[in-house]
Each structure stands twice: as C-alpha cells, then as structure tokens.
C-alpha cells in the first residue's frame, strides 16, 4: 500500500512485538488469565449484539422500517465512537509524535496510521457493524452492494475521531480551558436528561407533532449511509456521503497537522512559569497542613503527593469528572418534574459518591506509582521505609476521596435536592468503607503491576489492561459489604442493623488492608528490579 512503506512497517512491527512480549511474558500467569477472562466476557456481550443484528435484520420486510432501524444504529455507533472515549477519559491507541518526528515520514502517511489506530476506540462498534452487514446481506430487499456503504461510514468516524482526539489533546494542555472543555463535554452528555427534566414529555410530543412536517430532513452521515445501505437512497445521498467524508478528512488532517506543530513541553513550561507558587495562598496552606499535624517523613511524603497530584492534568481531569459528571447526569433522574421520593432519590448522594470513588480508583489506587515513573527509585535510596511511602499515598487518596464527597454533598445541598440529611454521614461512611477495600487491593496492584504513565497526558489510562480486566471482576466483590448493609436495613427495618453490618465490613476492610500493606511492602522489596524496570519503561511509537 502507498501509505505503508518500509519505515512504517518497521514502526508497527516494533510496536506489535512490544505489546506481544508484554502480554506473553510480562506479569504473572494469574494476572494474564484474569485479563483474558474478563476480556472474553466483555466481548462476548458485544459478539452477542452482533449476532442479534445478523439474525434480526433479515426479517425486516419493509424498506422504510429497515432504513429507520439502520439509521438509528449508525447514529448510536457514531455517538459511541466519538463520545464514549471522551467520557471515559481515554483515547485508545495513538501515535506518539515526539518519538516519530525523527523519522523522514510525510505527515499524510502518519495521519493514515493515526486514522487506522482510531479503530482501537471503537472495536465494539466494528464488531456490531460486521454483524449488521451480515444481516443486511441476508435481507432480500437490500441490494447486494448496499452493505458496502458501511465502509465509508466507518472511515468517516475514524477520521472524525482522529481530529477530535488531536483537538482535545491541545485544549486539555491549557489551564482554565481544560476545565471549561470538560464541563462542556459533561454538560453536552447530560443535555438530553436536562431538557427532559425542564420540558415534560407531553410538550415534546405536541411540539414534534406540530413541527415535524415543517422541519426539512437533513442528510446526516448516518442517514445517508443508512439509505444507501438499504437501497432507499437517491444518488444525491452518495454525493452527501462523499461530502461528509471530505469534511471529516479535512478536519482530521488539519487538526493532526496542528498537533505536529504543537509542542506539549513548551506549553507546560509556559503554564509553570505563569503559575508560579505564591507564598501564603490558600492552597499552599492546605498543602503544608500535614507537616503541622504529622511527623516527618510521613508529612513530607503526603505534602509531596498532594502537590504533585493537584498539578497533574490526568488527575485533575478525573477529579473534576468525578463530581461534575455524576451530578449533571444523575441529578435529573431524581430532580425532574413529577419525581417522587424513593430508594434512588433518597440515596442520590451515596450513588454519586460511590461513582466518584470508583472513577478516582485509576489515579489514586490501582497504579499509585505510575505518575512518578523512574523517580520511584528514590524511595530505595532515601532513608525512608517503604511502608511510610505506601501509607502516605493511602492518606492522600483518602483525603482526595473525602474532598470529592464533600464537593458532591455541597452541590446536592445547593441544588436543594430533597433527601434525608442522615444520608450525609452515610455517604461518607459507605465511601470510606469502599476506599479501604480499594486501598487494600490497590497497594497490591501498584507493587505487582506498576505502569509508567505521563501525568501530562489527560486522555491516557493510568492502569494497565490486565489491571482493568481484574477490576471488572473485583468491583462486585468489593461492593458486597455495602450491599449487605443495605440488605440488613431492609430486612430489619433498622438503621442500627445497617451500621452494625457496615461496622463489620470496616473490621474486614481494616484487616485486609493490614495484610495487603505488609504483602505490598514485601513485594516491592523482593521485586525491586522488576518494579523499577516497569516504571522506567518508556512507551513505543504508538501509545
């Protein structure tokens, strides 16, 4: 192929070997087994949806209904491909341009590789669309050439995703702009629920019936592709699909070229120079608080973690999403018109707090040394016990989690959401219980499966795939004591029963934490070379 010359093939082959060696030789056999089992479970669900599309579409006998179904499916595919990676604060595989600039490769060829890598954020979509294509080929009313138009629709999403990724990467590097962009994204995701909260469904039905015939139909890319796929589209739809492809290519390539000229290190240096610390500020007083309450070296370690995490774009992104996304998306479920008190509305503070705790797990628990990377070797040469290092990181994690719950509580009170005030201490207690369990498991993960992460990359995961696969299985187990506490309240109709079971959960959590702390310190000592090698490992040309 024109874009894939010997240089690019060499880069891709080196990256493939790195990934292969990591999964085949790195880590324990148990970790790899858990990762593959969880992946099989997840993609098994996706394959089932693809099978459902392949077996259901052949029985749709009306072309108009088939076009509507396919158009709705392609719209959902576009939303998943473009929005879900943003909501999960991840960008999948992408080119590390700083490593590739030394190669004499044309930007157009690099952009072609970047577009192909965008498929990593929509593997599930590709699987489901494959099943839909098979179903359309089996449908007698669909022309034989119809399913082929799914390919340009996929290419449109790939190029659009590449442009969105590069645009967000630059925006997230600017202080102040980063928070505005995150708030806008979260508000956009919550917009449907907010609109439904403000306007009752009856008004929507009346407005749709009144203006639906007056609103001209616009050939959106999913509509044009659906009509061409089912054979219901005019030749003009093909022209519109070409126009959408051209616009996506222009947007993606223009943003990619700007990314080539953009220097992240220069932008970060300007931010650091513009944001020089001021003595006597509120944040400075907050960061120095541990030195007033705790002895050294524990106080110094906690202050260091507080300062470093608060400056890390990745952590700030996750922390901001922890309360903003939960509030803007979940509050309309209990704050809309005609809503009544119930189990969900009474425990809205608990639900949002638990969501924030799970979201913060990536940057606070599962890979506690990831942001420090090779600097973690200082812990082995300084006169500091590794136990103190882990305890300091755990205290920092508890502080940020409680701060997150406090922000959520203040916001819920400001919104005047009707809920029992007794839920406030309950939310703190439940979040703290889950936090202790997360710390117990997270200490083991951080010492057995560390991974170097660039804190300046807002859209890069701070935990490895094997860790994420393991958490897919562990989360229900970690939440079991909380579920049993609410079950005891329901069975005995007593808050005493709830707090009794919750207290028992705390005893189990504290014992688990104590055991995991000793095991983690022992693992960090015995696996010193492997631990430091993992944190010092640099990423390949594809991150």
Buried (B, 14 or more C-beta within 10 A) or exposed (E): EEBEEEEBEEBBEEBEEBBEEBBEEBBEEEBBEBBEBBBEEEBEEBBEBBBBBBEEBBEBEEBEEBBBBBBEBBBEBBEBBBBBBBEBBBBBBBBBBEBBEEEEBEBEBBBBBBBBBBBBBBEBBBBBBBBBBBBBBBBEBBBEEBBBBBEBBBBBBBBBBBBBBBBBBBBBBBBEEBBEBBBEBBBEBBEEBBEBBEEEEEEEEEEEEEEEEEEEEEBBBBBBBBBBBBBBBEEEBBEBBEEBBEBBBEBBBEBBBBBBEBEBEEBBEBBEEEEEEEEEEEEEEBBEBBBEEBEEBBBBBBBBBBBBBBBBBBBBBBBBBBBBBBBBBBBBBBBBEEBEEEEEBBBBBBBBBBBBBBBBBBBBBBBBBBBBBEEBBEBBEEEBEBBBBBBBBBBBBBBBBBBBBBBBBEBBEEEEBEBEEEBBEBBBBBBBBBBBBBBBBBBBBBBBBBBBBBBBBBBBBBBBBBBBBBBBEBBEEBBEBBEBBBEBBEEEEEEEBBBBBBEBBBEBBEEBBEEBBEBBBEBBEEBBEBBBEBBBBEBBBBB
